[in-house]
Amino acid sequence: MPYGHEEGAHPLGQWVAEQRRACRAGQMSGLRARRMERLGMVWSPYEVAWEEGLTAARG
């Protein structure tokens, strides 16, 4: 999700980036992290892109 993405008046892209930072810094409870994961949270877009590249290279 792009950093500037908004849902209505809510800056959702910024909020997601803040959640990623909080998780990396160890400032997010396990419960919150699990709730985000149930929504399909991608903690590292770079890791996802790397895996997609690896899959394409295998093909």
Buried (B, 14 or more C-beta within 10 A) or exposed (E): EEEEBEEEEEBBBBEBBEBBEBBEEEEBEEEEBEEBEEEEBBBEEEEEEEEEEEEEEEE
